Amino acid sequence: MLNVAIVAGSSRSNSQTAKVARFMRQSLINQHQLDAEHVSVIDLGNYPLPLWPAEDTGPWSMFEKQLAKADALVILAPEWHGMACPAIKNFFLYATKAQLAHKPAMLGGISSGVGGAYPISELRASSYKNCRLCYIPEHLIVRNVENVLNMPEPVAEDDRRIRARMDYNLDILLRYAQALKPLRSEIDMSNPDFANGM
């Protein structure tokens, strides 16, 4: 059975990003037949990480266990002023190849308006470098987030369309997870000469 970790990368508690993460978790359970104990949500708004590097790493040890167990990840990043939220960027300063190397991940941009693309571009550019996370080609942009994913059934065409795209992307993510799972044991990550990405 595959394990999936969903990272809600907003620093606000009770955020729309966390709402999307919870909805996605239910979709993985209901639509994709994963057991509830195999799908976790890391909510950076309710459990904030101290600004790296900090003496007290806060909830990182709890997150570290969830991430190490995961075969695939979903990284949800709200767009703030055209950028990825600082909480998700801080998360990637903590994350290393020990937890994330050669695991597939789907990016999701979250916007209260019609944006959401910039966090995808920003995180694809550099967040994987040292942790070696493998972003799949598909990503998700949830626009006008307050109006979608609120009810068990879609209430409008935009709501129906984003749900269909989410399930399509999650299916692809799970197929990547299945394919990459045996690969990770074949890769030697212990070589100190190549501890960091280029």
Phi and psi in degrees as GROMACS dihedral restraints (atoms count N, CA, C in turn):
[ dihedral_restraints ]
;  ai    aj    ak    al  type     phi  dphi    fc
    3     4     5     6     1   -78.0    20    10
    4     5     6     7     1   149.1    20    10
    6     7     8     9     1  -113.2    20    10
    7     8     9    10     1   134.8    20    10
    9    10    11    12     1  -125.6    20    10
   10    11    12    13     1   133.7    20    10
   12    13    14    15     1  -112.7    20    10
   13    14    15    16     1   131.0    20    10
   15    16    17    18     1  -110.1    20    10
   16    17    18    19     1   122.2    20    10
   18    19    20    21     1  -102.2    20    10
   19    20    21    22     1   113.8    20    10
   21    22    23    24     1   -88.9    20    10
   22    23    24    25     1   102.9    20    10
   24    25    26    27     1   -89.6    20    10
   25    26    27    28     1    29.2    20    10
   27    28    29    30     1   -95.7    20    10
   28    29    30    31     1   145.3    20    10
   30    31    32    33     1   -88.7    20    10
   31    32    33    34     1     0.8    20    10
   33    34    35    36     1   -91.1    20    10
   34    35    36    37     1   136.5    20    10
   36    37    38    39     1   -74.5    20    10
   37    38    39    40     1   150.1    20    10
   39    40    41    42     1    56.1    20    10
   40    41    42    43     1    43.8    20    10
   42    43    44    45     1   -84.7    20    10
   43    44    45    46     1   163.2    20    10
   45    46    47    48     1   -65.8    20    10
   46    47    48    49     1   -31.8    20    10
   48    49    50    51     1   -62.7    20    10
   49    50    51    52     1   -43.1    20    10
   51    52    53    54     1   -65.6    20    10
   52    53    54    55     1   -35.4    20    10
   54    55    56    57     1   -60.1    20    10
   55    56    57    58     1   -45.9    20    10
   57    58    59    60     1   -62.1    20    10
   58    59    60    61     1   -41.2    20    10
   60    61    62    63     1   -61.2    20    10
   61    62    63    64     1   -44.3    20    10
   63    64    65    66     1   -65.4    20    10
   64    65    66    67     1   -39.9    20    10
   66    67    68    69     1   -63.4    20    10
   67    68    69    70     1   -42.8    20    10
   69    70    71    72     1   -64.5    20    10
   70    71    72    73     1   -39.3    20    10
   72    73    74    75     1   -58.2    20    10
   73    74    75    76     1   -47.2    20    10
   75    76    77    78     1   -62.5    20    10
   76    77    78    79     1   -37.1    20    10
   78    79    80    81     1   -64.0    20    10
   79    80    81    82     1   -42.0    20    10
   81    82    83    84     1   -63.0    20    10
   82    83    84    85     1   -34.3    20    10
   84    85    86    87     1   -76.5    20    10
   85    86    87    88     1   -49.8    20    10
   87    88    89    90     1   -80.1    20    10
   88    89    90    91     1   -46.2    20    10
   90    91    92    93     1   -88.9    20    10
   91    92    93    94     1   -28.1    20    10
   93    94    95    96     1  -114.5    20    10
   94    95    96    97     1     7.4    20    10
   96    97    98    99     1    57.1    20    10
   97    98    99   100     1    35.0    20    10
   99   100   101   102     1   -87.3    20    10
  100   101   102   103     1   145.6    20    10
  102   103   104   105     1   -71.3    20    10
  103   104   105   106     1   145.8    20    10
  105   106   107   108     1   -55.8    20    10
  106   107   108   109     1   -37.2    20    10
  108   109   110   111     1   -72.5    20    10
  109   110   111   112     1    -7.5    20    10
  111   112   113   114     1  -100.1    20    10
  112   113   114   115     1     3.1    20    10
  114   115   116   117     1  -127.0    20    10
  115   116   117   118     1   115.2    20    10
  117   118   119   120     1  -117.1    20    10
  118   119   120   121     1   153.3    20    10
  120   121   122   123     1  -117.0    20    10
  121   122   123   124     1   127.1    20    10
  123   124   125   126     1  -102.7    20    10
  124   125   126   127     1   108.6    20    10
  126   127   128   129     1  -103.3    20    10
  127   128   129   130     1   102.9    20    10
  129   130   131   132     1   -71.5    20    10
  130   131   132   133     1   -12.4    20    10
  132   133   134   135     1   -79.5    20    10
  133   134   135   136     1   -41.9    20    10
  135   136   137   138     1   -83.3    20    10
  136   137   138   139     1   -26.2    20    10
  138   139   140   141     1  -130.0    20    10
  139   140   141   142     1    73.9    20    10
  141   142   143   144     1   -70.0    20    10
  142   143   144   145     1   142.5    20    10
  144   145   146   147     1   -86.0    20    10
  145   146   147   148     1   138.1    20    10
  147   148   149   150     1   -60.3    20    10
  148   149   150   151     1   153.8    20    10
  150   151   152   153     1   -61.6    20    10
  151   152   153   154     1   124.3    20    10
  153   154   155   156     1   -73.3    20    10
  154   155   156   157     1   141.6    20    10
  156   157   158   159     1   -88.0    20    10
  157   158   159   160     1   130.3    20    10
  159   160   161   162     1  -121.7    20    10
  160   161   162   163     1   152.8    20    10
  162   163   164   165     1   -65.1    20    10
  163   164   165   166     1   -47.9    20    10
  165   166   167   168     1   -96.0    20    10
  166   167   168   169     1   117.8    20    10
  168   169   170   171     1   -88.1    20    10
  169   170   171   172     1     9.2    20    10
  171   172   173   174     1    57.0    20    10
  172   173   174   175     1  -130.5    20    10
  174   175   176   177     1   -83.0    20    10
  175   176   177   178     1    10.7    20    10
  177   178   179   180     1   -56.9    20    10
  178   179   180   181     1   -40.0    20    10
  180   181   182   183     1   -61.4    20    10
  181   182   183   184     1   -34.7    20    10
  183   184   185   186     1   -68.2    20    10
  184   185   186   187     1   -45.6    20    10
  186   187   188   189     1   -63.8    20    10
  187   188   189   190     1   -39.8    20    10
  189   190   191   192     1   -56.8    20    10
  190   191   192   193     1   -42.1    20    10
  192   193   194   195     1   -65.9    20    10
  193   194   195   196     1   -43.0    20    10
  195   196   197   198     1   -62.8    20    10
  196   197   198   199     1   -42.7    20    10
  198   199   200   201     1   -69.7    20    10
  199   200   201   202     1   -40.1    20    10
  201   202   203   204     1   -62.9    20    10
  202   203   204   205     1   -35.0    20    10
  204   205   206   207     1   -75.8    20    10
  205   206   207   208     1   -25.1    20    10
  207   208   209   210     1   -69.2    20    10
  208   209   210   211     1   141.3    20    10
  210   211   212   213     1   -96.6    20    10
  211   212   213   214     1   -17.7    20    10
  213   214   215   216     1  -152.4    20    10
  214   215   216   217     1   156.3    20    10
  216   217   218   219     1  -132.4    20    10
  217   218   219   220     1   153.9    20    10
  219   220   221   222     1  -119.7    20    10
  220   221   222   223     1   127.1    20    10
  222   223   224   225     1  -111.3    20    10
  223   224   225   226     1   111.9    20    10
  225   226   227   228     1  -104.6    20    10
  226   227   228   229     1   122.0    20    10
  228   229   230   231     1  -125.1    20    10
  229   230   231   232     1   115.8    20    10
  231   232   233   234     1   -71.4    20    10
  232   233   234   235     1   149.2    20    10
  234   235   236   237     1   -92.9    20    10
  235   236   237   238     1   120.5    20    10
  237   238   239   240     1  -118.2    20    10
  238   239   240   241     1   116.0    20    10
  240   241   242   243     1    51.6    20    10
  241   242   243   244     1    40.9    20    10
  243   244   245   246     1    76.9    20    10
  244   245   246   247     1    14.4    20    10
  246   247   248   249     1  -133.8    20    10
  247   248   249   250     1   163.6    20    10
  249   250   251   252     1   -69.5    20    10
  250   251   252   253     1   141.8    20    10
  252   253   254   255     1   -57.4    20    10
  253   254   255   256     1   141.0    20    10
  255   256   257   258     1   -56.8    20    10
  256   257   258   259     1   -30.2    20    10
  258   259   260   261     1   -62.4    20    10
  259   260   261   262     1   -40.5    20    10
  261   262   263   264     1   -75.2    20    10
  262   263   264   265     1   -32.2    20    10
  264   265   266   267     1   -68.5    20    10
  265   266   267   268     1   -39.3    20    10
  267   268   269   270     1   -62.5    20    10
  268   269   270   271     1   -39.1    20    10
  270   271   272   273     1   -54.3    20    10
  271   272   273   274     1   -42.7    20    10
  273   274   275   276     1   -74.4    20    10
  274   275   276   277     1   -13.1    20    10
  276   277   278   279     1   -76.3    20    10
  277   278   279   280     1   -28.8    20    10
  279   280   281   282     1   -80.2    20    10
  280   281   282   283     1   -40.5    20    10
  282   283   284   285     1   -68.6    20    10
  283   284   285   286     1   139.4    20    10
  285   286   287   288     1  -129.4    20    10
  286   287   288   289     1   177.9    20    10
  288   289   290   291     1   -64.7    20    10
  289   290   291   292     1   -23.4    20    10
  291   292   293   294     1   -59.4    20    10
  292   293   294   295     1   -33.2    20    10
  294   295   296   297     1   -97.8    20    10
  295   296   297   298     1   -32.0    20    10
  297   298   299   300     1  -121.3    20    10
  298   299   300   301     1    -8.5    20    10
  300   301   302   303     1   -57.0    20    10
  301   302   303   304     1   130.0    20    10
  303   304   305   306     1    60.2    20    10
  304   305   306   307     1    32.3    20    10
  306   307   308   309     1  -107.6    20    10
  307   308   309   310     1   137.5    20    10
  309   310   311   312     1   -74.3    20    10
  310   311   312   313     1   147.0    20    10
  312   313   314   315     1  -141.6    20    10
  313   314   315   316     1   145.0    20    10
  315   316   317   318     1  -108.9    20    10
  316   317   318   319     1   132.6    20    10
  318   319   320   321     1   -90.0    20    10
  319   320   321   322     1   144.6    20    10
  321   322   323   324     1  -134.0    20    10
  322   323   324   325     1   127.5    20    10
  324   325   326   327     1   -99.6    20    10
  325   326   327   328     1   136.7    20    10
  327   328   329   330     1  -119.2    20    10
  328   329   330   331     1   130.7    20    10
  330   331   332   333     1  -140.3    20    10
  331   332   333   334     1   139.2    20    10
  333   334   335   336     1   -78.4    20    10
  334   335   336   337     1   -14.0    20    10
  336   337   338   339     1  -117.2    20    10
  337   338   339   340     1  -133.4    20    10
  339   340   341   342     1  -106.9    20    10
  340   341   342   343     1    14.8    20    10
  342   343   344   345     1   -87.4    20    10
  343   344   345   346     1  -145.6    20    10
  345   346   347   348     1   108.1    20    10
  346   347   348   349     1   -12.2    20    10
  348   349   350   351     1   -82.0    20    10
  349   350   351   352     1   -30.5    20    10
  351   352   353   354     1   -63.3    20    10
  352   353   354   355     1   -41.1    20    10
  354   355   356   357     1   -61.6    20    10
  355   356   357   358     1   -33.7    20    10
  357   358   359   360     1   -60.6    20    10
  358   359   360   361     1   -50.9    20    10
  360   361   362   363     1   -61.9    20    10
  361   362   363   364     1   -44.4    20    10
  363   364   365   366     1   -63.3    20    10
  364   365   366   367     1   -46.0    20    10
  366   367   368   369     1   -73.2    20    10
  367   368   369   370     1   -34.7    20    10
  369   370   371   372     1   -63.2    20    10
  370   371   372   373     1   -30.8    20    10
  372   373   374   375     1   -70.6    20    10
  373   374   375   376     1   -35.0    20    10
  375   376   377   378     1  -145.4    20    10
  376   377   378   379     1   -18.0    20    10
  378   379   380   381     1   -66.8    20    10
  379   380   381   382     1   -22.8    20    10
  381   382   383   384     1   -83.7    20    10
  382   383   384   385     1   -12.6    20    10
  384   385   386   387     1   -50.3    20    10
  385   386   387   388     1   -58.8    20    10
  387   388   389   390     1   -91.0    20    10
  388   389   390   391     1   -26.5    20    10
  390   391   392   393     1   -85.2    20    10
  391   392   393   394     1   -13.5    20    10
  393   394   395   396     1    65.3    20    10
  394   395   396   397     1    25.4    20    10
  396   397   398   399     1   -64.8    20    10
  397   398   399   400     1   142.6    20    10
  399   400   401   402     1  -108.6    20    10
  400   401   402   403     1   102.2    20    10
  402   403   404   405     1   -74.8    20    10
  403   404   405   406     1   132.1    20    10
  405   406   407   408     1   -76.4    20    10
  406   407   408   409     1   160.5    20    10
  408   409   410   411     1   -64.0    20    10
  409   410   411   412     1   -30.1    20    10
  411   412   413   414     1   -79.8    20    10
  412   413   414   415     1   142.0    20    10
  414   415   416   417     1  -139.1    20    10
  415   416   417   418     1   174.1    20    10
  417   418   419   420     1  -127.7    20    10
  418   419   420   421     1   137.5    20    10
  420   421   422   423     1  -123.7    20    10
  421   422   423   424     1   115.3    20    10
  423   424   425   426     1   -99.4    20    10
  424   425   426   427     1   104.4    20    10
  426   427   428   429     1   -96.9    20    10
  427   428   429   430     1   156.7    20    10
  429   430   431   432     1    48.1    20    10
  430   431   432   433     1    49.7    20    10
  432   433   434   435     1   -59.0    20    10
  433   434   435   436     1   -28.5    20    10
  435   436   437   438     1   -64.6    20    10
  436   437   438   439     1   -20.9    20    10
  438   439   440   441     1  -100.0    20    10
  439   440   441   442     1    -0.6    20    10
  441   442   443   444     1  -128.6    20    10
  442   443   444   445     1   161.0    20    10
  444   445   446   447     1    60.1    20    10
  445   446   447   448     1    33.2    20    10
  447   448   449   450     1   -99.5    20    10
  448   449   450   451     1   -29.0    20    10
  450   451   452   453     1  -120.2    20    10
  451   452   453   454     1   159.9    20    10
  453   454   455   456     1   -58.2    20    10
  454   455   456   457     1   -34.3    20    10
  456   457   458   459     1  -111.6    20    10
  457   458   459   460     1   147.6    20    10
  459   460   461   462     1   -64.5    20    10
  460   461   462   463     1   146.0    20    10
  462   463   464   465     1  -108.6    20    10
  463   464   465   466     1    -8.2    20    10
  465   466   467   468     1  -155.9    20    10
  466   467   468   469     1   170.2    20    10
  468   469   470   471     1   -62.4    20    10
  469   470   471   472     1   -40.1    20    10
  471   472   473   474     1   -61.2    20    10
  472   473   474   475     1   -39.2    20    10
  474   475   476   477     1   -66.0    20    10
  475   476   477   478     1   -43.7    20    10
  477   478   479   480     1   -64.1    20    10
  478   479   480   481     1   -43.3    20    10
  480   481   482   483     1   -66.0    20    10
  481   482   483   484     1   -42.1    20    10
  483   484   485   486     1   -69.3    20    10
  484   485   486   487     1   -32.5    20    10
  486   487   488   489     1   -65.8    20    10
  487   488   489   490     1   -43.0    20    10
  489   490   491   492     1   -63.9    20    10
  490   491   492   493     1   -42.3    20    10
  492   493   494   495     1   -66.4    20    10
  493   494   495   496     1   -39.3    20    10
  495   496   497   498     1   -59.7    20    10
  496   497   498   499     1   -47.7    20    10
  498   499   500   501     1   -66.0    20    10
  499   500   501   502     1   -37.4    20    10
  501   502   503   504     1   -60.3    20    10
  502   503   504   505     1   -49.1    20    10
  504   505   506   507     1   -64.2    20    10
  505   506   507   508     1   -41.0    20    10
  507   508   509   510     1   -64.8    20    10
  508   509   510   511     1   -37.0    20    10
  510   511   512   513     1   -60.9    20    10
  511   512   513   514     1   -43.9    20    10
  513   514   515   516     1   -64.3    20    10
  514   515   516   517     1   -44.0    20    10
  516   517   518   519     1   -57.0    20    10
  517   518   519   520     1   -44.9    20    10
  519   520   521   522     1   -65.9    20    10
  520   521   522   523     1   -33.2    20    10
  522   523   524   525     1   -68.9    20    10
  523   524   525   526     1   -39.8    20    10
  525   526   527   528     1   -62.2    20    10
  526   527   528   529     1   -42.1    20    10
  528   529   530   531     1   -60.1    20    10
  529   530   531   532     1   -43.4    20    10
  531   532   533   534     1   -63.4    20    10
  532   533   534   535     1   -41.4    20    10
  534   535   536   537     1   -71.2    20    10
  535   536   537   538     1   -37.5    20    10
  537   538   539   540     1   -84.9    20    10
  538   539   540   541     1   -17.7    20    10
  540   541   542   543     1   -54.2    20    10
  541   542   543   544     1   -50.9    20    10
  543   544   545   546     1   -70.3    20    10
  544   545   546   547     1   -23.7    20    10
  546   547   548   549     1   -64.4    20    10
  547   548   549   550     1   -37.6    20    10
  549   550   551   552     1   -59.8    20    10
  550   551   552   553     1   -36.0    20    10
  552   553   554   555     1   -72.8    20    10
  553   554   555   556     1   -15.2    20    10
  555   556   557   558     1   -88.7    20    10
  556   557   558   559     1   -10.7    20    10
  558   559   560   561     1  -102.0    20    10
  559   560   561   562     1   126.5    20    10
  561   562   563   564     1   -85.1    20    10
  562   563   564   565     1   110.5    20    10
  564   565   566   567     1   -99.6    20    10
  565   566   567   568     1    10.8    20    10
  567   568   569   570     1   -91.6    20    10
  568   569   570   571     1    -6.2    20    10
  570   571   572   573     1   -67.1    20    10
  571   572   573   574     1   113.7    20    10
  573   574   575   576     1   -67.1    20    10
  574   575   576   577     1   -20.2    20    10
  576   577   578   579     1   -68.4    20    10
  577   578   579   580     1   -22.9    20    10
  579   580   581   582     1  -124.1    20    10
  580   581   582   583     1    44.0    20    10
  582   583   584   585     1   -66.8    20    10
  583   584   585   586     1   -32.3    20    10
  585   586   587   588     1  -117.4    20    10
  586   587   588   589     1   156.8    20    10
  588   589   590   591     1   -72.4    20    10
  589   590   591   592     1   169.3    20    10
